[in-house]
Amino acid sequence: MHIDEDFTGTDWYGRELGDAVFRNCRFIDADLSEATTRGAVFEECDFSGAKLNVSVHERSAFLRCRFHRASLFDATLDGCKMTGSQFTAATVYPITVRGGDWSYVALRGARLSGADLTGVNLAHADLTEADLRKTVLHKADLSHARLDKARLNEADLREARLDGVDTRGLELSDVRVTMLQAVVFAQHRGAIVEV
């Protein structure tokens, strides 16, 4: 277990970190490109400016971590828990996400266009001004997520949970939804739906 350690500028290119545990550690400007984790835990760690390009993470947890200006270009996050992490000015495109818990993450203005986020838990996530064009959010949990000014053109929202989401100001052109969702969206915009 690593607690309050400083790995600033460390070159861990291609390294296998297995199920290591890091708490309150700093990976500022570190190179973790092509690194692999399986069941690792990073809690309240700072990845500002870090490179995680083409890295692979399976069932790992990044809890309340900071990814300011970090690059996750072509990274894979499979069944990971990202709860409360902040991605400010980070590169997260393209990215592969397979399930997982992304609740309470901050992805303001993030480019996620075309990403497949099927079944991902994004409850309470901040997706303000995010680029979600052509993003697959099928069966994703977007309960109470902030989607102000998010671009959703051609996104797939079928069976996504949208409890507590204000859909009135969303751009929904060519968005794929179920019939029930279409009724809800129409009601949010003031329509009186008669069956």
C-alpha positions as CSV (number, residue, x, y, z in Angstrom):
1,M,0.0,0.0,0.0
2,H,1.2,3.5,-0.9
3,I,0.0,6.4,1.1
4,D,0.8,10.1,0.5
5,E,3.7,9.2,-1.9
6,D,5.0,11.5,-4.7
7,F,5.3,9.9,-8.1
8,T,5.5,13.2,-10.0
9,G,7.2,12.8,-13.4
10,T,7.6,9.0,-12.9
11,D,8.0,7.0,-16.1
12,W,5.9,3.8,-15.7
13,Y,5.4,3.3,-19.4
14,G,3.9,-0.2,-20.0
15,R,4.1,-1.1,-16.3
16,E,1.8,-3.7,-14.8
17,L,0.5,-2.4,-11.5
18,G,-1.8,-5.3,-10.7
19,D,-3.9,-4.8,-7.6
20,A,-1.8,-2.1,-5.9
21,V,-3.4,0.4,-3.6
22,F,-2.5,4.1,-3.7
23,R,-4.0,6.7,-1.3
24,N,-3.5,10.5,-1.6
25,C,-0.6,10.0,-4.0
26,R,0.6,12.4,-6.7
27,F,1.2,11.2,-10.3
28,I,1.6,14.7,-11.7
29,D,3.0,14.7,-15.2
30,A,3.7,10.9,-14.8
31,D,3.9,8.7,-17.9
32,L,1.5,5.7,-17.4
33,S,1.0,5.1,-21.1
34,E,0.2,1.5,-21.9
35,A,0.2,0.6,-18.2
36,T,-2.1,-2.1,-16.9
37,T,-4.1,-2.4,-13.7
38,R,-6.3,-5.2,-12.5
39,G,-8.2,-4.5,-9.3
40,A,-6.0,-1.6,-8.3
41,V,-7.3,1.2,-6.1
42,F,-6.4,4.9,-6.4
43,E,-8.1,7.0,-3.8
44,E,-7.8,10.8,-3.8
45,C,-4.8,10.7,-6.1
46,D,-3.7,13.6,-8.4
47,F,-3.1,12.6,-12.1
48,S,-2.8,16.3,-13.3
49,G,-0.9,16.3,-16.6
50,A,-0.4,12.6,-16.5
51,K,-0.3,10.4,-19.6
52,L,-2.5,7.3,-19.4
53,N,-2.7,6.8,-23.2
54,V,-3.6,3.3,-24.4
55,S,-3.6,2.1,-20.7
56,V,-5.9,-0.7,-19.7
57,H,-7.7,-0.8,-16.4
58,E,-9.9,-3.8,-15.3
59,R,-12.1,-3.6,-12.2
60,S,-9.9,-0.9,-10.8
61,A,-11.1,2.1,-8.7
62,F,-10.2,5.7,-9.2
63,L,-12.1,7.3,-6.2
64,R,-12.2,11.1,-6.0
65,C,-9.1,11.4,-8.2
66,R,-8.1,14.5,-10.1
67,F,-7.3,14.2,-13.9
68,H,-6.7,17.9,-14.7
69,R,-5.1,18.2,-18.2
70,A,-4.5,14.4,-18.1
71,S,-4.5,12.4,-21.4
72,L,-6.5,9.1,-21.5
73,F,-6.3,8.9,-25.3
74,D,-7.4,5.4,-26.3
75,A,-7.5,4.1,-22.7
76,T,-9.7,1.2,-21.7
77,L,-11.7,1.2,-18.5
78,D,-13.4,-2.1,-18.0
79,G,-15.8,-2.4,-15.0
80,C,-14.0,0.4,-13.2
81,K,-15.3,2.6,-10.4
82,M,-14.6,6.3,-11.1
83,T,-16.8,7.8,-8.4
84,G,-16.3,11.5,-7.7
85,S,-13.3,11.9,-10.0
86,Q,-12.7,15.2,-11.9
87,F,-11.7,15.4,-15.5
88,T,-11.0,19.1,-16.1
89,A,-9.5,19.9,-19.5
90,A,-8.6,16.2,-19.9
91,T,-8.3,14.3,-23.1
92,V,-10.8,11.4,-22.9
93,Y,-11.4,10.9,-26.6
94,P,-11.3,8.3,-27.9
95,I,-11.9,6.0,-24.9
96,T,-13.3,2.5,-24.3
97,V,-15.6,2.2,-21.3
98,R,-17.2,-1.2,-20.4
99,G,-19.8,-0.7,-17.7
100,G,-18.7,0.6,-14.3
101,D,-19.6,3.2,-11.8
102,W,-19.0,6.8,-13.0
103,S,-21.4,8.4,-10.5
104,Y,-20.6,12.0,-9.3
105,V,-17.8,12.4,-11.9
106,A,-17.1,15.9,-13.3
107,L,-16.8,15.7,-17.1
108,R,-17.7,19.4,-17.9
109,G,-17.0,20.1,-21.5
110,A,-15.5,16.7,-22.1
111,R,-15.4,15.3,-25.7
112,L,-17.1,11.9,-25.5
113,S,-18.6,11.9,-29.0
114,G,-19.1,8.4,-30.4
115,A,-18.2,6.7,-27.1
116,D,-20.1,3.6,-26.1
117,L,-21.3,4.1,-22.5
118,T,-23.9,1.4,-22.5
119,G,-25.1,0.6,-19.0
120,V,-22.6,2.9,-17.3
121,N,-23.7,4.5,-14.0
122,L,-23.5,8.2,-14.5
123,A,-25.9,9.2,-11.8
124,H,-25.2,12.8,-10.5
125,A,-22.4,13.2,-13.1
126,D,-21.6,16.7,-14.3
127,L,-21.8,16.6,-18.1
128,T,-22.4,20.3,-18.5
129,E,-21.4,21.3,-22.1
130,A,-20.1,17.8,-22.8
131,D,-19.9,16.7,-26.4
132,L,-22.1,13.6,-26.4
133,R,-22.9,13.5,-30.1
134,K,-23.4,10.0,-31.4
135,T,-22.6,8.7,-27.9
136,V,-24.3,5.4,-26.9
137,L,-26.0,5.8,-23.6
138,H,-28.3,2.8,-23.9
139,K,-29.4,1.7,-20.5
140,A,-27.0,4.1,-18.8
141,D,-28.1,5.6,-15.5
142,L,-28.1,9.4,-15.9
143,S,-30.3,10.0,-12.8
144,H,-29.8,13.6,-11.6
145,A,-26.9,14.1,-14.0
146,R,-26.2,17.7,-15.1
147,L,-26.6,18.0,-18.9
148,D,-26.9,21.8,-19.3
149,K,-25.8,22.7,-22.8
150,A,-24.6,19.2,-23.5
151,R,-24.7,18.2,-27.2
152,L,-26.7,15.0,-27.7
153,N,-27.3,15.1,-31.4
154,E,-27.7,11.5,-32.7
155,A,-27.0,10.0,-29.2
156,D,-28.7,6.7,-28.2
157,L,-30.7,7.3,-25.0
158,R,-32.9,4.3,-25.3
159,E,-33.8,2.9,-21.8
160,A,-31.4,5.4,-20.1
161,R,-32.6,6.5,-16.7
162,L,-33.2,10.2,-16.7
163,D,-34.9,10.7,-13.3
164,G,-34.3,14.2,-12.0
165,V,-32.8,15.5,-15.3
166,D,-34.1,18.7,-16.7
167,T,-34.5,17.9,-20.4
168,R,-36.2,21.2,-21.4
169,G,-33.1,22.8,-22.7
170,L,-31.4,19.8,-24.3
171,E,-30.7,19.6,-28.1
172,L,-32.4,16.3,-29.0
173,S,-32.3,16.3,-32.8
174,D,-32.0,12.8,-34.2
175,V,-31.6,11.3,-30.6
176,R,-32.8,7.7,-30.3
177,V,-35.3,7.2,-27.5
178,T,-38.1,4.8,-26.6
179,M,-41.8,5.7,-27.0
180,L,-42.1,6.3,-23.3
181,Q,-39.1,8.6,-23.2
182,A,-40.5,10.6,-26.2
183,V,-43.7,11.2,-24.2
184,V,-41.8,12.4,-21.2
185,F,-39.6,14.7,-23.3
186,A,-42.7,16.1,-24.9
187,Q,-44.4,16.7,-21.5
188,H,-41.2,18.5,-20.2
189,R,-41.6,20.8,-23.1
190,G,-45.2,21.7,-22.3
191,A,-47.0,19.3,-24.6
192,I,-50.3,17.7,-23.4
193,V,-50.0,14.1,-24.5
194,E,-53.2,12.2,-25.1
195,V,-53.2,8.5,-25.4
